[in-house]
Amino acid sequence: MRKSIAYVVCGLAAALLLAPAAMAQTTKVAAEVKAGAFVADTNHSKVTWSVSHFGFSTYVGQFAGVTAALKLDPANLAATTLDATIQTAAVGTLNAALDTHLKSADFLDVAKFPTATFKATSVKSTGASTADITGDLTLHGVTKPVVLQATFNQAGVSPVDKKYSVGFSAKAVVKRSDFGIKTYVPAISDDVTLQIDAEFKAAY
């Protein structure tokens, strides 16, 4: 019993001693991010969307399992490349009937258009930790330019998998009618607000 207690005490002491070192491995300064190639952690990357529902409420859903490849060099931000793919059938609202409707030809038509993609065409710094990412969004068979207002969250070694990781969030507003998704416009808003959250792992 005494030995078990000693193990617990030693474990807690080690955790307290190692915590500052673990925190020291991360940075919130974008200029300190390591340059290289990264891939999205699909378990921690998602796109949350919201629309106005007849003006009475804001309805929210998500696309999970986002896949993406990123090449980043803080010293040469203009050379950034980003390619992301969403499986449209991964749409989720916690309402099975609505999910089925969203996957139908009235909206995403996932049988005909199983993926949506975003390919960055330019990146422009807007602040110490922010940037505008302009790119081509292909959705429902239509490609349109979209600007993502991105914010750098943090970079460093993840305490979970010990891999060098980079985290970002981004926002954008798109008109779904621009992509041929016009069902119930304007009762259900044409404007769709996108909130993107992504963790990337070093591919090197």
PLY file of the C-alpha trace (Angstrom):
ply
format ascii 1.0
element vertex 204
property float x
property float y
property float z
element edge 203
property int vertex1
property int vertex2
end_header
0.00 0.00 0.00
2.79 2.40 0.97
4.61 1.52 -2.25
1.47 2.31 -4.32
1.09 5.69 -2.63
4.77 6.42 -3.27
4.30 5.64 -6.99
1.33 8.03 -7.17
3.24 10.80 -5.41
6.25 10.32 -7.68
4.03 10.36 -10.74
2.35 13.61 -9.72
5.70 15.20 -8.95
7.06 14.18 -12.34
3.99 15.57 -14.10
4.37 18.91 -12.32
8.05 19.07 -13.18
7.54 18.14 -16.82
4.53 20.43 -17.43
6.60 23.64 -17.88
8.89 21.81 -20.31
5.92 20.58 -22.33
4.44 24.08 -22.46
7.80 25.45 -23.58
7.56 23.32 -26.72
4.64 25.36 -28.05
4.42 28.88 -29.46
1.66 31.30 -30.30
4.01 33.41 -32.43
3.33 32.68 -36.09
6.84 33.69 -37.17
8.25 30.88 -35.00
6.38 28.08 -36.79
8.68 25.49 -38.35
8.53 25.50 -42.15
7.58 22.28 -43.88
4.86 20.02 -45.16
1.86 19.14 -43.03
-1.25 16.96 -43.24
-4.53 17.59 -41.46
-5.39 15.55 -38.40
-8.82 14.39 -39.58
-9.95 13.62 -36.03
-9.48 17.25 -35.01
-10.34 19.13 -38.20
-13.85 20.16 -39.13
-16.00 22.70 -40.94
-18.95 24.09 -39.00
-21.64 25.83 -41.07
-24.61 27.92 -40.04
-27.66 29.39 -41.78
-30.63 31.48 -40.77
-33.74 29.31 -40.45
-36.72 31.42 -41.58
-35.29 34.28 -39.50
-36.33 32.53 -36.29
-33.07 30.80 -35.42
-29.57 30.01 -36.56
-29.18 26.37 -37.58
-25.77 24.72 -37.30
-24.19 21.61 -38.78
-20.75 20.20 -39.43
-18.56 18.36 -41.88
-16.09 16.15 -40.04
-13.12 14.20 -41.33
-11.57 16.97 -43.38
-8.41 15.93 -45.23
-5.82 18.50 -46.27
-2.20 18.98 -47.28
-0.35 22.17 -46.32
3.08 23.51 -47.18
4.03 26.47 -45.04
7.02 28.75 -44.53
6.41 31.78 -42.29
9.34 33.54 -43.98
7.70 33.16 -47.39
3.96 33.15 -46.72
3.09 33.86 -50.35
4.47 30.43 -51.30
1.97 28.62 -49.06
0.04 25.77 -50.66
-3.16 24.28 -49.24
-5.41 21.60 -50.71
-8.41 20.39 -48.69
-11.17 17.87 -49.37
-14.50 17.27 -47.65
-16.66 14.20 -48.12
-20.10 15.78 -48.57
-21.83 12.70 -47.19
-20.09 13.45 -43.87
-22.56 16.29 -43.20
-24.04 16.04 -39.73
-26.71 17.95 -37.80
-27.68 15.41 -35.08
-31.00 15.06 -36.95
-31.07 11.92 -39.10
-34.00 13.03 -41.27
-32.42 16.41 -41.97
-29.07 14.80 -42.75
-30.78 12.61 -45.34
-32.47 15.65 -46.89
-29.21 17.61 -47.00
-27.58 14.74 -48.89
-30.37 14.69 -51.48
-30.53 16.52 -54.82
-32.31 19.42 -53.06
-29.05 20.40 -51.42
-25.62 18.70 -51.59
-26.60 15.89 -53.98
-23.86 13.69 -52.56
-24.48 10.87 -55.03
-23.49 13.18 -57.88
-21.01 15.39 -56.00
-19.34 13.25 -53.31
-16.61 15.77 -52.48
-16.06 19.48 -52.04
-12.54 20.87 -52.40
-10.61 24.03 -51.61
-7.32 24.91 -53.30
-5.47 28.02 -52.16
-4.35 30.43 -54.86
-2.81 33.16 -52.68
-2.04 33.94 -49.05
-1.69 37.48 -47.74
-0.70 38.43 -44.21
-3.20 40.71 -42.44
-1.53 40.78 -39.01
0.98 39.08 -36.75
-1.16 35.95 -36.52
-3.78 36.42 -39.26
-3.93 36.05 -43.02
-6.41 36.04 -45.89
-6.30 32.77 -47.80
-7.85 33.14 -51.23
-8.70 29.97 -53.06
-11.02 28.07 -55.35
-13.91 26.32 -53.63
-15.52 23.58 -55.68
-18.94 22.60 -54.34
-21.91 20.99 -56.06
-19.95 20.93 -59.30
-19.31 24.69 -59.30
-15.98 26.44 -58.65
-15.90 29.94 -57.15
-13.22 32.04 -55.45
-13.55 32.28 -51.66
-11.49 34.17 -49.09
-10.82 32.49 -45.74
-9.94 34.84 -42.89
-7.45 32.66 -41.06
-6.01 32.91 -37.57
-2.95 31.05 -36.31
-3.66 29.40 -32.95
-0.53 27.58 -31.85
2.33 25.38 -32.97
4.55 22.92 -31.20
4.87 19.34 -30.08
1.52 17.79 -29.20
1.49 16.31 -25.69
-0.69 13.47 -27.01
1.17 12.04 -30.00
4.49 13.90 -29.58
4.28 15.16 -33.18
4.99 18.71 -34.28
1.57 20.26 -34.84
0.12 23.53 -36.12
-3.40 24.78 -35.42
-5.51 27.28 -37.33
-9.06 28.58 -37.39
-10.74 30.44 -40.24
-14.02 32.06 -41.20
-15.80 32.74 -44.47
-19.27 33.50 -45.77
-20.46 31.99 -49.06
-23.71 32.24 -50.99
-25.02 28.74 -51.60
-26.95 29.89 -54.65
-23.59 30.71 -56.28
-22.98 26.96 -56.20
-26.41 26.02 -57.53
-27.90 25.13 -54.12
-31.05 27.24 -54.14
-33.67 25.20 -52.29
-35.73 27.40 -49.90
-33.73 30.56 -50.59
-34.32 33.09 -49.01
-36.44 31.47 -46.27
-33.36 29.49 -45.35
-30.60 32.00 -45.85
-28.54 32.15 -49.01
-25.56 33.21 -46.90
-23.79 30.29 -45.22
-21.25 31.11 -42.52
-18.30 28.73 -42.34
-16.13 28.22 -39.27
-13.08 26.09 -39.98
-10.90 24.54 -37.30
-7.89 22.46 -38.27
-4.90 20.77 -36.69
-2.00 19.85 -38.95
0.75 17.32 -38.25
4.26 17.58 -39.66
4.68 15.26 -42.65
8.48 15.27 -42.43
0 1
1 2
2 3
3 4
4 5
5 6
6 7
7 8
8 9
9 10
10 11
11 12
12 13
13 14
14 15
15 16
16 17
17 18
18 19
19 20
20 21
21 22
22 23
23 24
24 25
25 26
26 27
27 28
28 29
29 30
30 31
31 32
32 33
33 34
34 35
35 36
36 37
37 38
38 39
39 40
40 41
41 42
42 43
43 44
44 45
45 46
46 47
47 48
48 49
49 50
50 51
51 52
52 53
53 54
54 55
55 56
56 57
57 58
58 59
59 60
60 61
61 62
62 63
63 64
64 65
65 66
66 67
67 68
68 69
69 70
70 71
71 72
72 73
73 74
74 75
75 76
76 77
77 78
78 79
79 80
80 81
81 82
82 83
83 84
84 85
85 86
86 87
87 88
88 89
89 90
90 91
91 92
92 93
93 94
94 95
95 96
96 97
97 98
98 99
99 100
100 101
101 102
102 103
103 104
104 105
105 106
106 107
107 108
108 109
109 110
110 111
111 112
112 113
113 114
114 115
115 116
116 117
117 118
118 119
119 120
120 121
121 122
122 123
123 124
124 125
125 126
126 127
127 128
128 129
129 130
130 131
131 132
132 133
133 134
134 135
135 136
136 137
137 138
138 139
139 140
140 141
141 142
142 143
143 144
144 145
145 146
146 147
147 148
148 149
149 150
150 151
151 152
152 153
153 154
154 155
155 156
156 157
157 158
158 159
159 160
160 161
161 162
162 163
163 164
164 165
165 166
166 167
167 168
168 169
169 170
170 171
171 172
172 173
173 174
174 175
175 176
176 177
177 178
178 179
179 180
180 181
181 182
182 183
183 184
184 185
185 186
186 187
187 188
188 189
189 190
190 191
191 192
192 193
193 194
194 195
195 196
196 197
197 198
198 199
199 200
200 201
201 202
202 203
